[in-house]
Structures are given as structure tokens and as C-alpha cells.
Amino acid sequence: CAGVTVNDLGWDGRLDVRTPIVSDPNQTNKQHGFNIGLNCSEFTLNGCTSKRAMMDGFWVGGSARIETDASGTTPSITYASPSNIVLNNCTSEYNYRQGLSISRCFGLAVNGGSYSYTGKLGAGKGTSPQAGIDSESEGTAAGNNNYGLVITGANLRGNKGAGLSFAIGSIKSIVNACYITDNDTYGITLTAQSKNCVT
């Protein structure tokens, strides 16, 4: 997908009355409210809402590997990753695992909105890491990381985990003027596997 804009779409996964599937034979559990994956580019969500999703409210990332080869004879692995994604004033609250997960993305702007109360629907209604926003890729190698994330003016409050986590492979990412409060573990976490990030 390329050049797509979605305005004011709402999703309610009804986690409050459903039992989460806590194991999944696939690489990634896909019960997200919104899933922007593979090689989507120039994709914008304006004022969209995801609440009580059975996994993440929003997922942005390259969730598959594609075998390609110019000659068609020798397979090699390339990574399908979304690029130039924008979330404007979106709301993601009371989801099972994450408000927003970012896994292999080149250029993501999060402007305003709320990524809050992850894992706060009660016993059995959350799973680690339960962050508001979690940038967790597959490493720091080129094509394998999250590059150029800009998170501005977002509300990250009351999550069972951190408000914001730069966990693995976040490169040259910026957090600016966010409201981060009342999270159960940390406001912001930054691991050694993330480089050149500014908060």
C-alpha cells in the first residue's frame, strides 16, 4: 500500500469480555486494532482510535521476510518494512500488550494522541511489556531496525509497563514535548541496543 490516508476510524477489540489468545503458532500475534506492515509507505492515520485490542492497539512494522533475487536463481533475504508513516492524534487505550508497537520501520511520525492504560483492564487482560509505545526491532543492522522515529506531544500515561520504551534497534529517534506520567515501571526506557536517540 502507498499513499493511503485513513480518517477517524475506530476499533474496539472488546478485550473486556473476550479471552486473549496468549500463544500463537505464527511469528507474531496479529490481533491488533490497526496493522501497518510489510512495505506500506506514505501511510497516514488521522484521529483513529483503537481500544481494548486483543494484542496491540497499533502495530507498525515489517512483519515478514521476503526472499528476492534479481536474477531469480540465488535467493537472498530482504526485509519488507513500512516507511514514512504518520499517526496524527490517534488514541490507543486499554489494549492487551502495547498501545503502539514499532518493529522495523523507516520513518514514523507520531503527532499528539494518547497511548495509555495498556494492561489496565484487570487480571489476565495484559501481557509484557505493556508499554504505551514500544520501539522494539530485531537488531541494529541496517534494514533490521527502527530508524527516524519522531514522537511529539503524545500522552503516555497509566500503562502497566513503561510509557515509552526504546528497547532494541531504535536508531536516530526523537521524543519531544510528550506528557508521560503514572506508568507502573518507567516513564522512558532506553537500552544499549538503541543508538543516537534524543528524549
C-alpha positions as protocol buffer text, in pm:
chain_id: "A"
residue {
  index: 1
  type: CYS
  ca { x: 0 y: 0 z: 0 }
}
residue {
  index: 2
  type: ALA
  ca { x: 121 y: 351 z: -72 }
}
residue {
  index: 3
  type: GLY
  ca { x: -27 y: 697 z: -40 }
}
residue {
  index: 4
  type: VAL
  ca { x: -316 y: 595 z: 186 }
}
residue {
  index: 5
  type: THR
  ca { x: -492 y: 822 z: 438 }
}
residue {
  index: 6
  type: VAL
  ca { x: -748 y: 696 z: 692 }
}
residue {
  index: 7
  type: ASN
  ca { x: -954 y: 946 z: 890 }
}
residue {
  index: 8
  type: ASP
  ca { x: -1144 y: 897 z: 1218 }
}
residue {
  index: 9
  type: LEU
  ca { x: -1178 y: 518 z: 1207 }
}
residue {
  index: 10
  type: GLY
  ca { x: -1247 y: 344 z: 1537 }
}
residue {
  index: 11
  type: TRP
  ca { x: -1177 y: -12 z: 1652 }
}
residue {
  index: 12
  type: ASP
  ca { x: -1294 y: -186 z: 1969 }
}
residue {
  index: 13
  type: GLY
  ca { x: -1149 y: -534 z: 2026 }
}
residue {
  index: 14
  type: ARG
  ca { x: -1370 y: -591 z: 2337 }
}
residue {
  index: 15
  type: LEU
  ca { x: -1084 y: -731 z: 2542 }
}
residue {
  index: 16
  type: ASP
  ca { x: -1300 y: -664 z: 2846 }
}
residue {
  index: 17
  type: VAL
  ca { x: -1537 y: -952 z: 2755 }
}
residue {
  index: 18
  type: ARG
  ca { x: -1308 y: -1179 z: 2549 }
}
residue {
  index: 19
  type: THR
  ca { x: -1032 y: -1419 z: 2649 }
}
residue {
  index: 20
  type: PRO
  ca { x: -696 y: -1336 z: 2490 }
}
residue {
  index: 21
  type: ILE
  ca { x: -510 y: -1597 z: 2288 }
}
residue {
  index: 22
  type: VAL
  ca { x: -184 y: -1600 z: 2479 }
}
residue {
  index: 23
  type: SER
  ca { x: 4 y: -1833 z: 2245 }
}
residue {
  index: 24
  type: ASP
  ca { x: 23 y: -1816 z: 1868 }
}
residue {
  index: 25
  type: PRO
  ca { x: 191 y: -2055 z: 1622 }
}
residue {
  index: 26
  type: ASN
  ca { x: 272 y: -1765 z: 1390 }
}
residue {
  index: 27
  type: GLN
  ca { x: 573 y: -1536 z: 1422 }
}
residue {
  index: 28
  type: THR
  ca { x: 362 y: -1252 z: 1556 }
}
residue {
  index: 29
  type: ASN
  ca { x: 15 y: -1248 z: 1703 }
}
residue {
  index: 30
  type: LYS
  ca { x: -193 y: -1040 z: 1463 }
}
residue {
  index: 31
  type: GLN
  ca { x: -489 y: -940 z: 1679 }
}
residue {
  index: 32
  type: HIS
  ca { x: -402 y: -570 z: 1655 }
}
residue {
  index: 33
  type: GLY
  ca { x: -650 y: -290 z: 1611 }
}
residue {
  index: 34
  type: PHE
  ca { x: -452 y: -136 z: 1323 }
}
residue {
  index: 35
  type: ASN
  ca { x: -168 y: -318 z: 1144 }
}
residue {
  index: 36
  type: ILE
  ca { x: 57 y: -116 z: 909 }
}
residue {
  index: 37
  type: GLY
  ca { x: 307 y: -367 z: 785 }
}
residue {
  index: 38
  type: LEU
  ca { x: 528 y: -504 z: 513 }
}
residue {
  index: 39
  type: ASN
  ca { x: 625 y: -234 z: 262 }
}
residue {
  index: 40
  type: CYS
  ca { x: 349 y: 24 z: 317 }
}
residue {
  index: 41
  type: SER
  ca { x: 471 y: 377 z: 254 }
}
residue {
  index: 42
  type: GLU
  ca { x: 328 y: 728 z: 286 }
}
residue {
  index: 43
  type: PHE
  ca { x: 51 y: 590 z: 509 }
}
residue {
  index: 44
  type: THR
  ca { x: -133 y: 835 z: 739 }
}
residue {
  index: 45
  type: LEU
  ca { x: -386 y: 776 z: 1016 }
}
residue {
  index: 46
  type: ASN
  ca { x: -573 y: 1086 z: 1136 }
}
residue {
  index: 47
  type: GLY
  ca { x: -777 y: 1074 z: 1456 }
}
residue {
  index: 48
  type: CYS
  ca { x: -812 y: 695 z: 1459 }
}
residue {
  index: 49
  type: THR
  ca { x: -896 y: 507 z: 1778 }
}
residue {
  index: 50
  type: SER
  ca { x: -808 y: 157 z: 1895 }
}
residue {
  index: 51
  type: LYS
  ca { x: -927 y: 41 z: 2233 }
}
residue {
  index: 52
  type: ARG
  ca { x: -934 y: -295 z: 2412 }
}
residue {
  index: 53
  type: ALA
  ca { x: -745 y: -472 z: 2131 }
}
residue {
  index: 54
  type: MET
  ca { x: -658 y: -838 z: 2188 }
}
residue {
  index: 55
  type: MET
  ca { x: -290 y: -755 z: 2121 }
}
residue {
  index: 56
  type: ASP
  ca { x: -159 y: -406 z: 2023 }
}
residue {
  index: 57
  type: GLY
  ca { x: -374 y: -105 z: 1955 }
}
residue {
  index: 58
  type: PHE
  ca { x: -147 y: -7 z: 1664 }
}
residue {
  index: 59
  type: TRP
  ca { x: 129 y: -215 z: 1504 }
}
residue {
  index: 60
  type: VAL
  ca { x: 377 y: -61 z: 1259 }
}
residue {
  index: 61
  type: GLY
  ca { x: 644 y: -291 z: 1129 }
}
residue {
  index: 62
  type: GLY
  ca { x: 789 y: -532 z: 882 }
}
residue {
  index: 63
  type: SER
  ca { x: 620 y: -847 z: 995 }
}
residue {
  index: 64
  type: ALA
  ca { x: 755 y: -1074 z: 724 }
}
residue {
  index: 65
  type: ARG
  ca { x: 1074 y: -1151 z: 535 }
}
residue {
  index: 66
  type: ILE
  ca { x: 1064 y: -1172 z: 159 }
}
residue {
  index: 67
  type: GLU
  ca { x: 1303 y: -1381 z: -45 }
}
residue {
  index: 68
  type: THR
  ca { x: 1419 y: -1190 z: -352 }
}
residue {
  index: 69
  type: ASP
  ca { x: 1690 y: -1212 z: -612 }
}
residue {
  index: 70
  type: ALA
  ca { x: 1745 y: -1001 z: -924 }
}
residue {
  index: 71
  type: SER
  ca { x: 1849 y: -1299 z: -1136 }
}
residue {
  index: 72
  type: GLY
  ca { x: 1585 y: -1529 z: -995 }
}
residue {
  index: 73
  type: THR
  ca { x: 1837 y: -1805 z: -927 }
}
residue {
  index: 74
  type: THR
  ca { x: 2003 y: -1730 z: -593 }
}
residue {
  index: 75
  type: PRO
  ca { x: 1764 y: -1641 z: -310 }
}
residue {
  index: 76
  type: SER
  ca { x: 1860 y: -1373 z: -61 }
}
residue {
  index: 77
  type: ILE
  ca { x: 1670 y: -1218 z: 223 }
}
residue {
  index: 78
  type: THR
  ca { x: 1546 y: -862 z: 218 }
}
residue {
  index: 79
  type: TYR
  ca { x: 1330 y: -703 z: 484 }
}
residue {
  index: 80
  type: ALA
  ca { x: 990 y: -564 z: 399 }
}
residue {
  index: 81
  type: SER
  ca { x: 944 y: -258 z: 619 }
}
residue {
  index: 82
  type: PRO
  ca { x: 699 y: 29 z: 617 }
}
residue {
  index: 83
  type: SER
  ca { x: 831 y: 381 z: 561 }
}
residue {
  index: 84
  type: ASN
  ca { x: 712 y: 737 z: 610 }
}
residue {
  index: 85
  type: ILE
  ca { x: 418 y: 652 z: 835 }
}
residue {
  index: 86
  type: VAL
  ca { x: 223 y: 924 z: 1020 }
}
residue {
  index: 87
  type: LEU
  ca { x: -14 y: 887 z: 1316 }
}
residue {
  index: 88
  type: ASN
  ca { x: -189 y: 1218 z: 1388 }
}
residue {
  index: 89
  type: ASN
  ca { x: -389 y: 1249 z: 1711 }
}
residue {
  index: 90
  type: CYS
  ca { x: -468 y: 879 z: 1738 }
}
residue {
  index: 91
  type: THR
  ca { x: -593 y: 719 z: 2059 }
}
residue {
  index: 92
  type: SER
  ca { x: -487 y: 375 z: 2180 }
}
residue {
  index: 93
  type: GLU
  ca { x: -607 y: 276 z: 2526 }
}
residue {
  index: 94
  type: TYR
  ca { x: -669 y: -34 z: 2740 }
}
residue {
  index: 95
  type: ASN
  ca { x: -503 y: -275 z: 2497 }
}
residue {
  index: 96
  type: TYR
  ca { x: -356 y: -616 z: 2586 }
}
residue {
  index: 97
  type: ARG
  ca { x: 15 y: -578 z: 2506 }
}
residue {
  index: 98
  type: GLN
  ca { x: 101 y: -232 z: 2369 }
}
residue {
  index: 99
  type: GLY
  ca { x: -59 y: 96 z: 2275 }
}
residue {
  index: 100
  type: LEU
  ca { x: 174 y: 117 z: 1974 }
}
residue {
  index: 101
  type: SER
  ca { x: 438 y: -138 z: 1870 }
}
residue {
  index: 102
  type: ILE
  ca { x: 707 y: -41 z: 1621 }
}
residue {
  index: 103
  type: SER
  ca { x: 913 y: -321 z: 1469 }
}
residue {
  index: 104
  type: ARG
  ca { x: 1128 y: -245 z: 1164 }
}
residue {
  index: 105
  type: CYS
  ca { x: 1016 y: 91 z: 1029 }
}
residue {
  index: 106
  type: PHE
  ca { x: 1195 y: 363 z: 835 }
}
residue {
  index: 107
  type: GLY
  ca { x: 1044 y: 699 z: 927 }
}
residue {
  index: 108
  type: LEU
  ca { x: 748 y: 723 z: 1164 }
}
residue {
  index: 109
  type: ALA
  ca { x: 590 y: 1042 z: 1299 }
}
residue {
  index: 110
  type: VAL
  ca { x: 357 y: 1020 z: 1598 }
}
residue {
  index: 111
  type: ASN
  ca { x: 192 y: 1360 z: 1648 }
}
residue {
  index: 112
  type: GLY
  ca { x: -22 y: 1402 z: 1959 }
}
residue {
  index: 113
  type: GLY
  ca { x: -276 y: 1145 z: 2065 }
}
residue {
  index: 114
  type: SER
  ca { x: -284 y: 906 z: 2360 }
}
residue {
  index: 115
  type: TYR
  ca { x: -113 y: 568 z: 2409 }
}
residue {
  index: 116
  type: SER
  ca { x: -227 y: 489 z: 2758 }
}
residue {
  index: 117
  type: TYR
  ca { x: -364 y: 237 z: 3011 }
}
residue {
  index: 118
  type: THR
  ca { x: -211 y: -70 z: 2843 }
}
residue {
  index: 119
  type: GLY
  ca { x: -275 y: -382 z: 3053 }
}
residue {
  index: 120
  type: LYS
  ca { x: -512 y: -197 z: 3287 }
}
residue {
  index: 121
  type: LEU
  ca { x: -836 y: -391 z: 3233 }
}
residue {
  index: 122
  type: GLY
  ca { x: -762 y: -630 z: 3519 }
}
residue {
  index: 123
  type: ALA
  ca { x: -619 y: -976 z: 3581 }
}
residue {
  index: 124
  type: GLY
  ca { x: -544 y: -1176 z: 3266 }
}
residue {
  index: 125
  type: LYS
  ca { x: -601 y: -875 z: 3042 }
}
residue {
  index: 126
  type: GLY
  ca { x: -239 y: -783 z: 2974 }
}
residue {
  index: 127
  type: THR
  ca { x: 97 y: -927 z: 2875 }
}
residue {
  index: 128
  type: SER
  ca { x: 452 y: -793 z: 2884 }
}
residue {
  index: 129
  type: PRO
  ca { x: 587 y: -539 z: 2809 }
}
residue {
  index: 130
  type: GLN
  ca { x: 257 y: -340 z: 2835 }
}
residue {
  index: 131
  type: ALA
  ca { x: 407 y: -7 z: 2726 }
}
residue {
  index: 132
  type: GLY
  ca { x: 230 y: 292 z: 2582 }
}
residue {
  index: 133
  type: ILE
  ca { x: 474 y: 294 z: 2288 }
}
residue {
  index: 134
  type: ASP
  ca { x: 732 y: 19 z: 2237 }
}
residue {
  index: 135
  type: SER
  ca { x: 1001 y: 51 z: 1970 }
}
residue {
  index: 136
  type: GLU
  ca { x: 1142 y: -298 z: 1960 }
}
residue {
  index: 137
  type: SER
  ca { x: 1301 y: -420 z: 1639 }
}
residue {
  index: 138
  type: GLU
  ca { x: 1520 y: -715 z: 1551 }
}
residue {
  index: 139
  type: GLY
  ca { x: 1860 y: -554 z: 1598 }
}
residue {
  index: 140
  type: THR
  ca { x: 2078 y: -264 z: 1494 }
}
residue {
  index: 141
  type: ALA
  ca { x: 2183 y: -385 z: 1147 }
}
residue {
  index: 142
  type: ALA
  ca { x: 2068 y: -175 z: 852 }
}
residue {
  index: 143
  type: GLY
  ca { x: 1721 y: -278 z: 740 }
}
residue {
  index: 144
  type: ASN
  ca { x: 1662 y: -458 z: 1067 }
}
residue {
  index: 145
  type: ASN
  ca { x: 1596 y: -160 z: 1290 }
}
residue {
  index: 146
  type: ASN
  ca { x: 1360 y: 130 z: 1357 }
}
residue {
  index: 147
  type: TYR
  ca { x: 1509 y: 442 z: 1205 }
}
residue {
  index: 148
  type: GLY
  ca { x: 1399 y: 804 z: 1233 }
}
residue {
  index: 149
  type: LEU
  ca { x: 1105 y: 786 z: 1472 }
}
residue {
  index: 150
  type: VAL
  ca { x: 972 y: 1125 z: 1583 }
}
residue {
  index: 151
  type: ILE
  ca { x: 720 y: 1122 z: 1869 }
}
residue {
  index: 152
  type: THR
  ca { x: 581 y: 1467 z: 1950 }
}
residue {
  index: 153
  type: GLY
  ca { x: 319 y: 1578 z: 2201 }
}
residue {
  index: 154
  type: ALA
  ca { x: 184 y: 1230 z: 2278 }
}
residue {
  index: 155
  type: ASN
  ca { x: 11 y: 1144 z: 2605 }
}
residue {
  index: 156
  type: LEU
  ca { x: 167 y: 829 z: 2758 }
}
residue {
  index: 157
  type: ARG
  ca { x: 3 y: 767 z: 3092 }
}
residue {
  index: 158
  type: GLY
  ca { x: -108 y: 494 z: 3326 }
}
residue {
  index: 159
  type: ASN
  ca { x: 46 y: 198 z: 3142 }
}
residue {
  index: 160
  type: LYS
  ca { x: 125 y: -126 z: 3326 }
}
residue {
  index: 161
  type: GLY
  ca { x: 477 y: -110 z: 3178 }
}
residue {
  index: 162
  type: ALA
  ca { x: 674 y: 193 z: 3059 }
}
residue {
  index: 163
  type: GLY
  ca { x: 525 y: 498 z: 2897 }
}
residue {
  index: 164
  type: LEU
  ca { x: 781 y: 474 z: 2615 }
}
residue {
  index: 165
  type: SER
  ca { x: 1039 y: 205 z: 2552 }
}
residue {
  index: 166
  type: PHE
  ca { x: 1327 y: 227 z: 2305 }
}
residue {
  index: 167
  type: ALA
  ca { x: 1404 y: -139 z: 2361 }
}
residue {
  index: 168
  type: ILE
  ca { x: 1604 y: -283 z: 2071 }
}
residue {
  index: 169
  type: GLY
  ca { x: 1729 y: -127 z: 1750 }
}
residue {
  index: 170
  type: SER
  ca { x: 1590 y: 228 z: 1766 }
}
residue {
  index: 171
  type: ILE
  ca { x: 1826 y: 448 z: 1565 }
}
residue {
  index: 172
  type: LYS
  ca { x: 1823 y: 831 z: 1549 }
}
residue {
  index: 173
  type: SER
  ca { x: 1482 y: 869 z: 1708 }
}
residue {
  index: 174
  type: ILE
  ca { x: 1341 y: 1173 z: 1889 }
}
residue {
  index: 175
  type: VAL
  ca { x: 1083 y: 1224 z: 2165 }
}
residue {
  index: 176
  type: ASN
  ca { x: 965 y: 1581 z: 2209 }
}
residue {
  index: 177
  type: ALA
  ca { x: 713 y: 1750 z: 2441 }
}
residue {
  index: 178
  type: CYS
  ca { x: 530 y: 1432 z: 2542 }
}
residue {
  index: 179
  type: TYR
  ca { x: 323 y: 1404 z: 2859 }
}
residue {
  index: 180
  type: ILE
  ca { x: 448 y: 1091 z: 3039 }
}
residue {
  index: 181
  type: THR
  ca { x: 307 y: 1014 z: 3383 }
}
residue {
  index: 182
  type: ASP
  ca { x: 178 y: 747 z: 3622 }
}
residue {
  index: 183
  type: ASN
  ca { x: 325 y: 447 z: 3437 }
}
residue {
  index: 184
  type: ASP
  ca { x: 388 y: 145 z: 3660 }
}
residue {
  index: 185
  type: THR
  ca { x: 753 y: 78 z: 3568 }
}
residue {
  index: 186
  type: TYR
  ca { x: 932 y: 366 z: 3389 }
}
residue {
  index: 187
  type: GLY
  ca { x: 846 y: 683 z: 3210 }
}
residue {
  index: 188
  type: ILE
  ca { x: 1104 y: 616 z: 2936 }
}
residue {
  index: 189
  type: THR
  ca { x: 1339 y: 321 z: 2894 }
}
residue {
  index: 190
  type: LEU
  ca { x: 1636 y: 323 z: 2658 }
}
residue {
  index: 191
  type: THR
  ca { x: 1852 y: 14 z: 2615 }
}
residue {
  index: 192
  type: ALA
  ca { x: 2209 y: -13 z: 2489 }
}
residue {
  index: 193
  type: GLN
  ca { x: 2083 y: -162 z: 2162 }
}
residue {
  index: 194
  type: SER
  ca { x: 1928 y: 172 z: 2067 }
}
residue {
  index: 195
  type: LYS
  ca { x: 2159 y: 444 z: 1935 }
}
residue {
  index: 196
  type: ASN
  ca { x: 2155 y: 823 z: 1890 }
}
residue {
  index: 197
  type: CYS
  ca { x: 1808 y: 874 z: 2035 }
}
residue {
  index: 198
  type: VAL
  ca { x: 1704 y: 1204 z: 2198 }
}
residue {
  index: 199
  type: THR
  ca { x: 1440 y: 1228 z: 2468 }
}
